[in-house]
């Protein structure tokens, strides 16, 4: 079970993703509506994983990823993007995101990405 921060400006997307994650007994410990809120919450609660939307008001997902990785290079972030945003997904991965999922969400792909990031990117001691 992982403690997850869900970041998306659309409430519907946060609820949808949360429902998928909870089916796998993951715990959605917080939600954020924009990148600034995501950064603040990340530092307050230190989630095991973040799902990060790209296009949001106030601060977009790319800038939020950059700021989170700057202070925690081990952060596990999965990008959520709409179809056709390959260029932005590549940029997010370059900034430190570990995987991506495409909207509308496919439950199996969401769980595959979450499990991949949680288990394949364990810190090396």
Secondary structure as GFF3:
##gff-version 3
##sequence-region A 1 125
A	DSSP	beta_strand	3	7	.	.	.	ID=ss1
A	DSSP	alpha_helix	11	23	.	.	.	ID=ss2
A	DSSP	beta_strand	27	32	.	.	.	ID=ss3
A	DSSP	alpha_helix	35	45	.	.	.	ID=ss4
A	DSSP	beta_strand	49	53	.	.	.	ID=ss5
A	DSSP	alpha_helix	61	71	.	.	.	ID=ss6
A	DSSP	beta_strand	77	82	.	.	.	ID=ss7
A	DSSP	alpha_helix	86	95	.	.	.	ID=ss8
A	DSSP	beta_strand	99	103	.	.	.	ID=ss9
A	DSSP	alpha_helix	107	120	.	.	.	ID=ss10
###
